[in-house]
Amino acid sequence: MGSHTHEVTDAIIDTLKRAGSALKAEGIRFALAGGCAAYARGAAPSLHDVDFALVEEDVPRALDTLRQAGFRTAKPPEDWLVKAFDEDDRLVDLIFRIEERPITPEMISRSHMINTAALSLPVLDATDLVITWIMPMSEHSCDYGSLLPQVRALREQVNWDRVAEVVSVSPYASTFLTLLDRLGVACPKPPAEDADIRWP
């Protein structure tokens, strides 16, 4: 990894720590999502922004918390997330809905406390994390190649039967699972603690 990539990764991790520690201190229900969550769960760093999943009713308080921590906040036209910007416009996405499915307290409660860059933060359950990645796939956004390394890194943490059940409504996500199965990535044995998972 080149020095510029190291600098970008270090900057994103710094933003992650600032935002995560502020939300945690206020007791806001949230969990790390996206590439940062994959990194926390053992995947190679591929960090471009910071994603947090949170319950929609907690969004105003989360935005206020980040503003007090020095972030600039914005509400984009999309109706499933809001944004905050750190120094140099490093982006934090606060996501409260995935493909018309709300982030629920139950989904947040399934997260695991993981030491991430010297800070213990709630990180989305690996099964939920994979679902959030592949459910939004469509004819306009269907980049299997970019997701494959991250999904492969989490393969043994994921309840693949549950993923298949949830994403069966999407031909794009289901086709990606077929690819994972052919590549030997989708492990048929679910992690014991995820046996009764429901999404969201």
C-alpha positions, 0 to 999 in steps of 0.5 A: 500500500502506497504512502498516499493510501496510508495517509488516506486510511489514517485520516479516515480512521481519525475521523472514525475515532472522533465521530464514534467516540462522540456518539458513544459518549452520548449513548446514541444507538449506532453501529459501525457499518461499511468498509470501516466495519469490514476493517474492524472485522478483519478485512484489508483496509479499503476506507473512503468514508465512515458509515454508521447505522443508526435508528432514524429517531436518533438522527437529530441527536446524532447530528447535534452531537457531531456538530458539537464535536466540530463536524459540519452536517448536511441533509442530502436529498436521499431519504435514507441517510444524513451526512457529516463532514470532518476536516478536509471534508472527510465524510461520515454517513449516518444511515437509517434505512437500507432498501426501504428497510429501517435500521431497527434497535434489534439490528443495532443490538446484534452488533458486537463491541470490537476494538477498532483503532484503539477504540471499542465501538459497536460493529454491525453483525457480519451477517447484517453487514453483508446484507447491507452491502448486497441488498442495494445491488441493481442494474445500475450498481452491481460491482461484484468485484469490489465487494468480493475481497471484503465478503471473502474476509468475513466468510466464516462470520456470516450466516449465509443461509440467513443472507440467502433468505433475506436477499432472495427478493433481489436477482442481483444479490441472489446472483452474487450469492451464486457466485460466492457459492461457486467460489467456495466463499459462502460457508453453509455452516452458520455461526452459532450465535447468529442462528436466530437472526432476523433482519432488520 
